[in-house]
Amino acid sequence: MTRWLGSLAVFLLVVMTLLRFVTHTAFLRDGLSLVQAGPAFWLGLRYDARDVAAGLLPVLMLGSVPWLNPFRNRVTCGFWFLYLGLFVAGLIVFYVADFIHFRYLGQRLNATALSFLGDATISATMVWQSYPILRIALAAAVAFGACMAAVVSLYRRTLEAVVIPRRAVRVTWFVATSLFCLVAIFGRLGQYPLRWSDAFSLQYAASGQLALNPIESFINTLDFRTTGYDLEKVRAHYATMSNYFGVAQPDAERLVYDRTVPARAEAAPTTRRPNVVLVICESFSAYKSSMWGNPLDTTPFFNSLTKQGVFFDNCFTPHFGTARGVWATVTSIPDVSIADTASRNPSMVDQHTIVNDFEGYEKFYFLGGSASWANVRGVLMNNIKGLKLYEEDSYESPRVDVWGISDKNLFREAEKVLRAQTKPFFAIIQTSDNHRPYTIPKEDQAEFKLADLTEEKVRQYGFDSLAELNAFRYTDFAFQKFFEAARQSAYFDNTVFVFVGDHGIDGNARTMFPPAWTENRLTSFHVPLLFYAPKLLPPQRIHSVASQVDIMPTIAGIVNIPYQTRSFGRDLLRQQQLDGGASNVAFIIDHNDKTIGVVKQHYYGVHRPDGRNEVLWADFASSPLAAGPDEAVKTEYQALTNAFHETARYLLLNNQKTPPVMPRTLATKQGH
């Protein structure tokens, strides 16, 4: 019995190690050499051993009962083969889901994937259109058959060679094997067990991704599904945050974050307030674009716009994911929910937004696909008064894939609506073509020329595939077509156009940025932020730190309207006048790595799951600083990180359109 289980364990560990090599080769090769990956492979073997031991221990324990022993009672063989078949099938399902998840989001499979079940039809359609599902299913079936053939073959070989030893020998082997399984499940010889967070204590950020297997990653992130806050911690950081927000009359007991921001000056009676067009750009990753000198020059048109507008080249999104990006932009609060996005949480849907302070404005939201995704429709319609929502069924243009109509046609349809307006308007346009399945409409392929580059060159400058590169270029093409039409319309000169990425994309940016950007996944959060209004704003490129949550207050400042808020955002242009943006902070939460941090001036401070706090140089506009941060800087960044995180957890539940009389108190399980 122990011989069979031992051979099965070795077989499964070899297979799982080979799959880890596939993970490294397919997803992490650019960020981690094979030599650097050595410790991750060793730690990963220990994680794999835990899962294999947990799966085989029931066979060992129950199989020690004579009438359940498959070598003494052949009738039970079918039961154990069924059990092992389910175990192997489970492994295959986890790994297939992991590879698809990694290809889709650049992250190992984790509990956040359960949120896709809330939009199962859209998720399934996207997967069907993006991946060769039938071939994947066939490959999985072949793999299952091969593994089960190995299980049966190892059983037969053991049966042929079995010699029943004396009872004392059998007991010794049983005890030894049981202890080995228990040690493997515990993970180490010591006081504390092997934890998932040990993967992120390795030297390189990519090592944590490589060390974990999908079972460990998924199961251990289930513990982080409850979002709440600790009132004592919120109050402990209140002084820091109320000072950062500029609260006029701070009150730590009542947790007052409300502030009223007046207009900068009275508008002339005959002056029509400027329109606003806010474009939330799918996966608009900074290092892949032309603005930071990517040799592939993927966004030449947008690059020309940045030279005519106010361009923040140090802007960061608080998190990764489209729904979270829309949330942070509209509400000005980072979505620190762990499993489900805040938009899917019924207790968080009621949110105040500065958009409502644009009184007398027509309000529009244009999306090429369905706003049912992640309950975006509920967030928008519930919180923006008088919003006119346009989605895939609202247009004449045909759908091209799961994400609805093409971005070019989305801009064309939106522009037709906007040019017909007689009142000031606030319009949000959300793009989606720069996203798997990377569809380039046939109607545009004559005018839009597809690039034809080698895979080596594409990967060298941060792209995963030629299809992704062309989709990124197509986004720039869509921007150009939009502006060609908008410039012919009467509203153009009196409109503030704002462009921001919903999030970045993890990848190799070493040819353009310091190593910290690639090794610590800053590329996942670094996006362009442009305010374009040549008649209203003199052009400038600003290096001060900016965040997605600052967009709404900055727009309100440009348009010169008074507004109320209790959220995170600050007027970036006003801060430039006050302190040159030196006090600006961009909070970042990496839901995959379970890290939280802040970017301020030259540094990125990161708080890791194992308790380590690192402050990394993250500036790209100048030469590296001569000396690293001192202890005072590290302490400051750690305090800021915790202050932003705890306050975000609180405000997600206390930013209602009508503020609560008393804060909602919830027990908390979430933590880092």
Helices and strands as residue ranges (DSSP letters): H 2-23, I 24-28, H 38-63, G 66-68, G 74-76, H 77-105, G 111-119, H 120-130, H 133-161, H 167-186, G 196-201, H 205-211, H 214-221, G 222-224, H 231-236, H 238-245, E 259-261, E 275-281, G 286-288, G 290-292, H 300-306, E 310-316, H 322-331, G 342-344, G 346-348, G 354-357, E 362-367, G 373-375, H 376-383, E 387-390, G 392-394, H 407-419, E 425-430, G 442-444, H 455-460, H 466-486, G 492-494, E 495-501, H 515-519, G 522-524, E 526-532, E 540-542, E 546-547, G 548-550, H 551-559, E 563-565, H 572-579, E 586-590, E 595-600, E 603-607, E 613-617, H 631-651
